[in-house]
Amino acid sequence: MQSKNIFWRFVCIATMIVFLSMPAFLWADDPELPPDNDEQDTFADVSPDALIVLDLSGSMLWTPAGLNMYTLPASCGNTSHPYYGMPTGGSDQLCRAYPYSDWYNPAVYDMYTPYWSTASCSGPFYFSARDVDGVAYRTDCRRQSIAKRALFAMLDDNSDNKVDKYDAEALGIRIGYMRFRGGNDTDGSYSSGNNQLITAISTNASPTGTSYQRTYCGKAGSTSSCVITDTCSGNTNCIARSEAAEGGTLRKQLEAVFRERARWREGVVREEFILQKKIIRLDFLFSSLFLLFFWSS
């Protein structure tokens, strides 16, 4: 009898050794598993959310050159001359550019901001769109405009020069939009004020999220689309809206990011981790071996 118990204990120990070595190859042929040392399998195949925060503060009305621009001597504000981001050739006269279109203090600024340049926005810059020696200086090179064009290119995932539902399907990311301008709001409201959440990542935690065309140009409906020249007006806000820039703060925007993530987690449940199924498998395996060992003893 004693030898029989020893035999069964030996069998159980041998079985445990075999099963404990199995995880190295148990799922090795699983087509969903990534290569060795790849942490991808830690997470489910769910695309991330993104909240666009567009800076519309005053500095965004400058060109990439910023405050200081240079032109021919004694020519600050001359609408016929080119302006550069650094001294170039004979254009070494420093001119401090005012980013807004209202009155400026001549003790602080020397002129308004010339912002028309080539498509690369590398300068020189002019006060109006024009062609010079066969070169087109017809691109709005204010930082705000550059950012909006970049956002259009990002949302136009299939590169067909329009933003629509097919881009959302291809990109697979739920996107919200918040503007950043107008001072430090302290009322805690994200639906009003100068720093405002314009389109939420989703409505009532919808798994599909707010449409890209609503976010970019304010158009509603699943069949609508936006082209880069579209804008929105009236009571509708969007990325493409032409707005006067003002100073702002990031505090409210950062709070909105965390708020959006909280809404996402409280809404429709979306699978994030797939580790649990493997833990359950291992728990079941160890429990079975444990019971088998004591049963044999």
FENGIJO-V617121 format. One record per helix or strand of 3 or more residues. SS is the DSSP state (H for helix, E for strand). FROM is the first residue (numbers start at 0). LEN is the number of residues. If there is no record, write none. Layout:
ss=SS from=FROM len=LEN
ss=SS from=FROM len=LEN
This chain:
ss=H from=1 len=25
ss=H from=38 len=4
ss=E from=48 len=7
ss=H from=57 len=4
ss=E from=67 len=4
ss=E from=92 len=6
ss=E from=129 len=3
ss=E from=134 len=3
ss=H from=142 len=13
ss=H from=164 len=7
ss=E from=173 len=7
ss=E from=196 len=3
ss=H from=211 len=6
ss=H from=250 len=16
ss=H from=274 len=22
